[in-house]
Amino acid sequence: MGNTRELWKDIRDKIVDLHKAGMGYRTTGKQLGEKATTVGAIIRKWKKFKMTVNHPRSGAPCKISPHGASMIMRKVRDQPRTTWQDLVNDLKRAGTTVSKKTISNTLRRHGLKSYSTRKVPLHKPAHVQARLKFANDHLDDPQEEWEKVMWSDETKIELFGLNSTCHV
């Protein structure tokens, strides 16, 4: 369903006044620049409720205010690796308690998605050079020499924090 715009209250009142004066839907719509179906809907509403103001929308109100949403968007734009938990903590400090799902819904509503971070080796250029030097130095070592080496390829070693996936 497409986005709709609400008519100003004075336009709705003019539609009702023209209807009371005996004008039809099409002529009223042409005079005010609105569709005949819109004019008909406003008149039916006026006949049923005797008023032209809009009723409040259904559903729960947003927990995150527009100011809070802009704060979230600014932080994510400045620091793209921000996690949901960081945003939840920021909003809690600002006085709003929300869940991670609420944060992700707000970000998705503003056109952003979450991604899991790529596993990137934590090698600095000096480490890369040292590994290359080691490989070149031991390039011509015989097979018996390599059989004496104890390999640690099945050992899980975590040097920097948890080894779980992180959504940003």
FENSULDA-V716110 format. One record per backbone hydrogen bond with DSSP energy under -1.0 kcal/mol. CO is the residue of the C=O (numbers start at 0). NH is the residue of the N-H. E is the energy in kcal/mol with one decimal. If there is no record, write none. Layout:
BEGIN
co:CO nh:NH e:E
co:CO nh:NH e:E
END
This chain:
BEGIN
co:7 nh:11 e:-1.9
co:8 nh:12 e:-2.5
co:9 nh:13 e:-2.0
co:10 nh:14 e:-2.2
co:11 nh:15 e:-2.0
co:12 nh:16 e:-2.5
co:13 nh:17 e:-2.7
co:14 nh:18 e:-1.9
co:15 nh:19 e:-2.5
co:16 nh:20 e:-1.6
co:17 nh:22 e:-2.3
co:18 nh:21 e:-1.3
co:23 nh:27 e:-2.1
co:24 nh:28 e:-2.5
co:25 nh:29 e:-2.6
co:26 nh:30 e:-2.2
co:27 nh:31 e:-2.1
co:28 nh:32 e:-1.3
co:28 nh:33 e:-2.4
co:34 nh:38 e:-2.0
co:35 nh:39 e:-2.5
co:36 nh:40 e:-2.3
co:37 nh:41 e:-2.1
co:38 nh:42 e:-2.2
co:39 nh:43 e:-2.5
co:40 nh:44 e:-2.1
co:41 nh:45 e:-2.1
co:42 nh:46 e:-2.5
co:43 nh:47 e:-2.0
co:44 nh:48 e:-2.8
co:45 nh:49 e:-1.9
co:64 nh:68 e:-2.6
co:65 nh:69 e:-2.2
co:66 nh:70 e:-1.9
co:67 nh:71 e:-2.3
co:68 nh:72 e:-2.5
co:69 nh:73 e:-2.4
co:70 nh:74 e:-2.2
co:71 nh:75 e:-2.5
co:72 nh:76 e:-2.4
co:73 nh:77 e:-2.3
co:74 nh:78 e:-2.8
co:78 nh:81 e:-1.6
co:82 nh:86 e:-1.7
co:83 nh:87 e:-2.6
co:84 nh:88 e:-2.4
co:85 nh:89 e:-2.1
co:86 nh:90 e:-2.3
co:87 nh:91 e:-2.1
co:88 nh:92 e:-2.1
co:89 nh:93 e:-1.4
co:90 nh:95 e:-3.0
co:98 nh:102 e:-1.6
co:99 nh:103 e:-2.6
co:100 nh:104 e:-2.4
co:101 nh:105 e:-2.2
co:102 nh:106 e:-2.5
co:103 nh:107 e:-2.5
co:104 nh:108 e:-2.3
co:105 nh:109 e:-1.3
co:106 nh:111 e:-2.8
co:107 nh:110 e:-1.6
co:114 nh:167 e:-3.3
co:120 nh:122 e:-1.4
co:123 nh:127 e:-2.1
co:124 nh:128 e:-2.3
co:125 nh:129 e:-2.2
co:126 nh:130 e:-2.4
co:127 nh:131 e:-2.3
co:128 nh:132 e:-2.4
co:129 nh:133 e:-2.3
co:130 nh:134 e:-2.5
co:131 nh:135 e:-2.4
co:132 nh:136 e:-2.4
co:133 nh:137 e:-2.0
co:137 nh:140 e:-1.0
co:141 nh:145 e:-1.2
co:142 nh:146 e:-1.4
co:151 nh:154 e:-1.1
co:165 nh:116 e:-2.5
END
